[in-house]
Amino acid sequence: MKSETFNIYIIGVGGQGLGLLSETIARAAAYSGINVCGTDTHGLAQRGGMVDSTIRLGENVFSPLIRKNDADLVIGMEINESLRGVNDYLKPKGTLVYYSVSWQPLPVRLGKEKEVKKSMLEESCKTKEAKIFEANMDNLKDSRMQNVVLLGVLAKNQLIPGIEPKHYKQALSDLLNHKILESNIEVFEKIVG
Amino acid sequence: MKNSTTSLVSEQAFSELVIGNTAIVRAMVESGVRVVTSYPGSPTPEIAEAISSIPIEKRPFYFEYSTNEKVATEIAFGATMNGHTSCVFFKSVGINVAADSFVQLGFYNLLGGMVVVLGDDPGANSSQNEQDNRHLAALSYIPIFEPASPKEVYTMFKEAVSIARKKQMPVILRLTTHVCHAKQKIDFQAYKAKKYDWAPSFDNTKGPFIAITTRALEMKRNARKKLAEFAEYSDKSEFNTIINNSNKERGIITFGATFLSLQDILQEATNKKPDILKLGIPYPIPKKLILEFLSSHKEVRILEELDNLLEKELKAMAYENKLSCKITGKQSDEEWIGEYTPDKVQDLLQKQWPDLFPKPQTISKPLYSAPARPPQLCPGCGHRPVFTALSKHLKPEDITVGDIGCHTLGFLPPHNIGQIVVSMGHSVSTGSGLAIGNKERRVIAFVGDSTFYHAAMPGIVNAVFNKHKITLVVLPNGTTGMTGHQNHPGTGENFNEIVDAIPVKQVLEGLGVKNIRECDAYNQNKFIEHIESSFQDEGFSVVIAEHPCMLKKTREDKKAGKFLGNKIEVRNDMCKLLMTCIQKFACPTFQIMDDGQVIAHPDLCIGDGSCMQTCEAKALRNKKKEQQKD
């Protein structure tokens, strides 16, 4: 694949607001003048199951789908899903950004499988020589705002080449109505500084 | 969520990042489609979401969610017979419901033209199978356009309308899941909105419009003739294109989203790239173009997602024309199954031409595996108490029959309720069949409310009429849950306006059901009482266990600022770690901490309290409500 292609894989649990996060990043990319394509999970998987989304940036992207181990950036909205994203999609020497919250899947709650811990995620990233960024913020008004915390970490560390904080804000203002927008921008700016 | 910031009816040209489903709606507006119908089903419901972004007074066409796909098809058929260009869209398996009317469409002169948008689902992301609806098109002599990307969705839909109108025929736009949901920036063209004359122009002299006896054969000739004319167009159409890589040895023929997978992976090719023939019209195929392509290449690989219709036709053509080209199609069952993702296409080509790509990198196996995450019922879902009560109460030999909808998820542990599912609305009749000659094992069938109106009613009439001894549990939640909260006849609101609701109970009474019992789905004791009484009834019985969809309600309450934010608290001083809340009730809210204590996760709990009756230690309390009392 040509060097300028940048693949982003987002993974989370149905109900976390993955669609909004993905749409914001895609629109921010478009505002920054980058060619973008991608796709989200819809339908059945939304009911408490795993959901994912792809965003592909660059002039030579065709399929909206990302190949295994080919994501430059994995964004995990939940810790168990973050490991799945790293295992399946993270490119060696890529980057993981994750929100450190656990929504235990059923097999974990039934004691049949083990919950993913921070150390497991760190070790897994190490074997892929990947960078890792943790996102978290206490006392959010609504847990769905965790995705704006993630956006803040992306913007602050410039983890998506070419997208600047103003582009994220522009995208958010397309997608959120006034009142919700204000509180989200507040959280975003708190992180970006 | 807004999919488009510019109004889809704007007469100006504009560029916007949209999904394929949204692109269709702009194409409908520009091309003057006047009547659009559907029944909600993935991967197509976002088409209706995009339609709803246009205020009804500005919408240049009529749209309705009909009660099922067959009804939707017939509405669109009726409308085109009045001269209005119409469009119907639905999910892949929706065509099975529509089939009785759909297969006839090609026989008629559809006076205003009609486009059928099919959302096929390779990979069965949200369907009970991954059927290839090109078979249905061939069965019905109806041509197909198949876009690969949202941009093509936009242009092909407009082309489909133009041909459908000119030739007074049906045309299919076949989409697949990742074309419907792919995002891309599209340059939408300007157009001029025209004042539309709704005068009905039905004219039975333009028929025949009745397919019986010898007329049916005449009408089949009409369908074949139009298909042959379309084939001529297909041979000239720019939607079928050749990507010339000056390779006379190797060629690939493909179509749809597979083409994009192919383009992606060929960027990594180390050897000379094969030429590509990309079909925009997979049925009827452009024979001349294909013959030329086959004749000018030594080897041609067919990359065909799902079934092998194209392969069979191409091999027959090669035989008839005595071509020496080596044609390779499907080699194993795996090539019939699943989506043709870039990874899959690379695997297939690697096997075909090992010298085409560099050796794949080996990546070490993951250190830890991530726990599986099956989908589950949402916090507060009314189906959960019903399944919890039943899994405790029923005998192991009882038979439970599920249907399509959120409640299908009851089959998963720990509830294991709903042991067999076939299709929309099947449960009553499958249950009736299971009850024949069966005196030992009780049969309980389930159905949600949208499915109740969609296809369950004939089965219910039959159960009453033929006196089948089963209990049907209807689980109304006031919406079409799984597909994204669309209205249905029981909700008191259609797509466009407030209407009288048609309550489930009233329908059941009208259908002659004698034994009907009702309770709130949260009330486990009452529900089990009703189930027990129903077993004592003679013949067919219904228990209605109703509770609003709490995902929808919570979202609406949050939006309106009415959500109280109540949370259930697990009292550590009372909790005896019985684990009933986790192992039997299984609300995702309840999680186990590292120290073994149980908590109600604050991100997930909506404070509905449906769990409280399940804790024998009485360790669950609804925090805020109690505080308010103090």
Interface residues (C-beta under 8 A of the other chain):
Chain A: M1 K2 V13 G14 G15 G19 L20 E23 A26 R27 A30 N35 V36 C37 G38 T39 D40 T41 H42 G43 L44 A45 Q46 R47 G48 G49 M50 N60 V61 F62 S63 P64 L65 R67 K68 N69 N80 E81 L83 R84 V86 N87 P92 V101 S102 W103 Q104 P105 L106 P107 V108 R109 L110 G111 E113 K114 E115 V116 M120 E123 S124 T127 K128 D142 S143 D174 L175
Chain B: M1 K2 T5 L17 I19 S42 P43 E46 N125 S126 S149 H178 H181 A182 K183 Q184 K185 A257 L260 S261 Q263 D264 I265 Q267 E268 T341 P342 D343 Q346 Q361 I363 S364 P366 L367 Y368 S369 A370 P371 A372 R373 P374 P375 Q376 L377 C378 C406 L409 L412 P413 P414 M482 T483 G484 L551 K558 I582 Q583 A586 P588 F590 Q591 I592 H601 P602 D603 L604
